[in-house]
Amino acid sequence: MDGLEVLDFGRDALWTTVWMCAPAMIAGLVVGLVIAFFQALTQIQEMTLVFVPKIIAIFAALLIFLPLMGALLAGFAEQVFTRIAEF
């Protein structure tokens, strides 16, 4: 295994991590922006108001996208195992 293959493994691992984290991060971002917009409109400046909706949204996103995340991780693992078996 040479340096290019190691870099390829690392790049694939990073992209898999990004794609697996994206649904939860996007859900948290959207809910945070909506709550911030609501706070700006109503001038309610409660810091703890953001946490519960974000936690619920991230949990829901994880439940919804868990099959996709599992398929991504399984595909990456299969790709890694086939590359290892070739050596």
N, C-alpha and C positions, 0 to 999 in steps of 0.2 A: 504494500500500500504506500503510495507516494503522497507528497504534500497536496497535490491537486485533489485527490480523492478525499483526504481529510477535510480540506476546505469545502468540498462539495457536501460531505456529511454535515458539517457545521452550518452551512447555508440552508440545507434542507431542514435541519433541526430548528433553526431560527424561524424559518417561514412556517413550519408546522406549529410552533409556539404562537406565532402571531395569529394564525388562522384559528387556533383553538381559543385564544383569549379574546378575540374580536367581538363575538356576540355579547359576552358579559360586559366588556368595556363600553361598547356602543350603547347598550341598555342603560348602564349607569350614567353615561354622558347625557343621553337624551332626557332621562328623568331629572338629573341634576339641573340641566338647562331649563326645563319646564318649571321646576320648583323655584329656581332663581328668578325666572321671569314673573312667576306668581308673587314672590316676595317683593320684587321691585314694583309691581303694580299695586299691591296692597300695603306696602311699607311695613310688613311684618318682618322683623329682623331676628327671628328665632333660629339659632344655629343648629339646634337638634331636629328641626323640621325636615331637614334634607335626608337624614340617615335612614329612617324607617322605610320611606318609599324606595330609596336606592337599594337597600338590602332586599326588599321584596322583588323589585324589578330584576336585579341580578340573579336572584334565586330562580325566578320564573324563566329568565333567559337560559340559565344553565339546564333547567328541566326540559325546555323546549329543544335546545340545540345539543343535548347530550348525545343523541344518536349520531349526529353529524360529527361531533368531536371524537367520538369513539371510532367512527369510520376513518377519520383523518389520522388518528393515532395508529390504528391497525394498518392502514396503508403505508405509513412511514415505517412502522416496525417491520412489515413484510419486505419493504424495499431495503432496509438495513440488513435484514437476515439473508436476503438473496445476494446482496453484495458481499457479505461475509462468507457465504458458502462458495462464492466464485473463487476465492483465494485459496 
